[in-house]
Amino acid sequence: MNNSERIGILMFRYIRNELSKNERNELEAWRKQSPVNEKTFQEAIDPEVIRANLKLLEESRIRRLEQAPVTKTRSLVRRIVVGTLKIAATIIIVLCSYIGVVVYRFQTAHKHPARDNEDQLAAVINFSDLLSDPAFNRGFLEGFADLDIKEGRNGWLIGTIPDTSRQAKDVYYRLFTTEGNRLLLNFKDSTHIWLNSNATIKYPSWQLTDTIRIFLSGESYIHIPLASKHMYEVKISPPVDSTTPSAFKEAVADKISRSMYMFSNGGDFLLKANFGGDATTATLISGSLRIDSVAGKSVTPVNLEPGQQAKLDSGNLQILKAQHFTDSLSWKNP
């Protein structure tokens, strides 16, 4: 197999979202070799170009059939059957290519610039247009995440997360809410997570492990029942939404300096970490919450007591007595 055939196979598998990590690296290296390679790649994955090429092939095939003399009924039937099969195959190829490109774009369009360990996303769901376009969001995106979304009261969206192992263990789903949208996620073990507007959650497809790792940004409220069979590992940090190189570096540094890793096997707590805003805070209302890492570094575990707040700003961690934390829950209980 020559190099051109190899690259062609990699691009086809890329469109179908079937590349392994090594294959993806191989394709990335080929793209970076020259602008011509990058242009060829972009044209190859463009769904409009794919559809246009398939249409030209089909039209050419039809013209050849129309020009060929029909001498036998049996030959005509055979052509009809073969033509039907080819059309069906063409439709399947176009559909698979389109879905592959759409999935890839959803995976990359909102991909967090600051990489976390589990970042093999199966679906990225934006609830900003959920009410205006429910057929697309609820049918296509929820189908990947196995979510059942319903409209609740006071502008809330309510999602039920199944106890599933349909995807691989390192597959995570990312959901994010924009201005005016709030989301309540109900887990099978009766854990509930409320997300305020402009918040993000990343949670695993697998819910059958002893420890469930959750990534959060923005403002959220978590309730983990004391009888839960899971230990929840929660990372809270501000998002990175800068695009210019200098601002991006500053935003990544801010994310790292204001990130906290916490563990809880039952309790209620309020988390907050906004981009370019105040310090990251974790307020324990009841139950237990243990802090094991701050600002990207492991620390001597800190166990919060109910009513205490951990405040992390520029790498400095303070344990304070929470003041008027009920006022901070006005968004959750309007």
N, C-alpha and C positions, 0 to 999 in steps of 0.2 A: 504494500500500500504506500503510494507516494504521499508527500506532505499535503498536497492539495486535497486529496481524498480524505486524509485524516482531519484536516481543518473543516471540510464539509460535514463530516460525521459529527464533529464536536459542535458545530453551529446548529445542526439539526437536533442533537440531544439538548442543547442549550434552550432552544425554542420550546421543547417539550418539558423543560425543567427537570432533566434527568442526569445532569452532570454531577460527577463526584467532585470532591474538593480538589484532587490532583488534576482532573480534567479541566476544571474551572481555571486553575492556575495556568495550565498549559495554554488554554484559549486566551487568557488575559495577556500572557507573554507574547503570543503571536500578534495580538491587537496592537501592542505597544511598539512592535518592530518598525512600523511605518504608518503614516497617515492613510496610505492606500489600503492597508489591511483594516484599519478602523472604519474607513468608508465602506469597504466591502462587507464588514460585519454588520454595520448599521442598516445597510440595504437588505441584507439577508434576513434580518429579524423584523423588518418593517412589515406589519400585517397587510398594508395596502399593496406593497410590492408583491407579496406572496399571492394575494388574491388576484392581482392583475396578471401575473405569470401563469397561474393555474387557468385563468379565464382564456388567455391566448392559446394555451395548449389544448383546451377543450374545443375552442372554436376551430383550430387547425385540424383536430381529429374529425370534427363534424364535416368540415369541407371535404376532407379526403373521402369520407364515407359517401357524401352526396355525389362526388365525381366518379366513384367506382361503379361499374355496371353491375346490376343485380341480375344474376342468371338463374339462381335457384332459391326457392322458398326457404330451404334449410339454411342456406347461407345468410339470408336476411334475418331469420330468427336468431341465428348465432350472433350476428352483429348487434341486434337489439339487446340480447342478453349481456354481451360483453360491454356494450356501451352503457347499459344501466349499472353494471358493476363498477365501471370506471368512474361514472358520475358519483356513485355512492362513496367510492374510495376518495374521490376528490373532495367531496363535502366533509368526510371524516378528517382528511389531512388539514383542510382549511380550518375546521373547528378546533382541532387539537393545536394547530399552530397559533390560532388566535387566543385560545385559553392559556397556552404557554406564555405568550407575550404579555397578556394581561396579568397573569400571576407574577411574572418577573417584575413588571412595572410596579405592582402593588408591593412587592417585596423590597424594591429599591427606592421607590419614590419617597417613602417616609422612614427609611432605614436610619436608625440612630447613628450619627457620625462617631460617637464614642462607643466602641464595641464592648459588649458584655460577653460572658462566656457562652451562654446559650442564645445564639442569634440566628438559628436556622428557622426562619419564620414560615409558617404555612399560610397565614392570612393576616392582612393588615386591615383593620376595620375602622373607618372614620364615621362617626355618628353625626357629622355636621349636616348631611343631606338625607338622613334616614327617613324623616317624615315626608320630605318632598319627593323622594324616589324610593319607596319601600320595596318595589318589585326587584330592583337591581340589588340593593344592599342586603335585603333579607334573603333573597334567593341565592345570589352568587356568593357573597362573602360569608354569610352565616353557614352556608353549606360546607365551607372549609373548616370553620371553627366549631361545627356542631352546636351552634348557639340557638337558643329559642328566645327571641326578643319580643317583648310586649311593651305596650305603652302604659305607664302607670299614671298616678296622679301628680299634680303640681309640676308637670314638665319632666318627670323622671322616665327613663327607659329602664326596663327590668330584664336582665338576661339570666338564664339558667345554664350552668356549665355542667355537662354530663361527666360521669365517672368513666373515662374512656381510655383505651390504649390503642386507638385506631392509627395514630401517627407514631413515628419513632420517638424514643425517649428524649432526644435533644431538640425536638420540634416545639417551638413556642408560638403563641398567638399574641399579637399586639393590638390593643384597642385604645383609641384615644378620642376624647370628647373635645369639641370646640365650644366657643362662646354660646351659652344658652342651652347646652345639652349636659345632662347629668345622668349617670349610669349606676345602677345597683346590680352587682353580680352575686348570684346565689350559688354556692358550691354544694356538692352532694353531702358533705359532712356538716352542713348547716353553718359553714363559714359565710359571712356576708362582707362584701367590700363595696363601699360607696365611693364613687369618683365625682368630684366637683367638675365644673367646666374647666376646659384647658388642662386636663389631666391625662396621664398615660399609664396603662398597666400592661405588663407582659407576663403571661402565665403559661405553664406547661400543658401540652396536650395530655400527658400522662398524669393521672391523679391516683395511681395505684402504688406510689412509693411512700416510704415512711416520712420523708422530708419533701415538702413542696416549696420551690423557690419562686418568689414573686419579685418583679422589678416595678417600681412606682416612681412617678414624678408628678408634680402638681400638688393638689390637696386631696386627701383621701381619709376615710374612716374605716377601720377594720374591726370586725367582731369575729373572734375565734372561740367556739364553745369549749368549755373546760373538758368536755368528754370527747373532744376530737381525737381521732386516731393518728392524726398527722402532726408533725412539727413543722411550723411555717418559718421559712427563712426569707426575710423581707429586706430588699435593698431599696432605699429611698435616696434619690439624688435629683438635682435640677436637670432639665433636659438641655440638649445642645441644639439650638436653632439658629446659629449664626452661619453665614456662608462665606464671608470674606476671610482670607487666610489669617490675618491678624486677629480679627474678632473670634474666629473659630478656635485659635489657640487659647485665647483668654477664656472662652466659654468652656473648653475641655478642662482647663485648669480649675475653673470655678466648679465644674461638675465633680471633679475628683476631690477637691478640698471640702466639698459640702455633701459627701456621700456617707451613708451609714448602713452597716449590715446589722440586722437584728434577728433574734430568734424568739418565738413564742409558741407555747403549746396550749394557750388559752388566755383570752383577755380581750379588752376593748382598748383601742388606742387611736389617736389622731396623728396623722403624718402630714408634713407640708414641706415642699422644696420646689420653689418656683425659679424660673430663669431670670437672672438679673435682679432678683428680689431680696427679701430678707433671708436670714440664716435658715438652714434646714432644722426642723424641729420634730421631735417625737414626744407626744404627751400620752402617758399611761393613765387611763381612767380606772380600769380594774384589771385583775388578773396579773400576768407576768409579762415582762419584756426585757430581754437581755441584749446588750449592745456588745458585739465582738470585734467590730472593725469600724474605724472612722478615717475619713480622708485617704482611703485606699491603703491603710495600714492596720495590721492587727493590734489590738490593745488588750490590756487586762480586762476581762469581762466586767461590764457594769450592769447591775440589775436594778432597774427602776422600780420604785414603789408607787402604788396608786396615788395620783395627784402630783407626781413629779414630771418634769419636762427635761429632755435632753436637747440642748441647743448647740449646734455645730456651725461655726462661722470661720472661714479661712483656716481650717485645720484645728481650731481650738474648740474643745468640747467642754460645756458647762452643764451641770445638773442643777436645775432650779425647781422651785415650787411653782407649779402652774397657777397663773392668776387669771380668773374669769374665763376658763377654757370653755364654759358653756356658751359664751358669746361667739366663740369660733365655730360653733356647730349650727349657726343660723342657716347656713346653706343646706345642711342635711335635714333640718326640721323646720321648713319654712312655715 
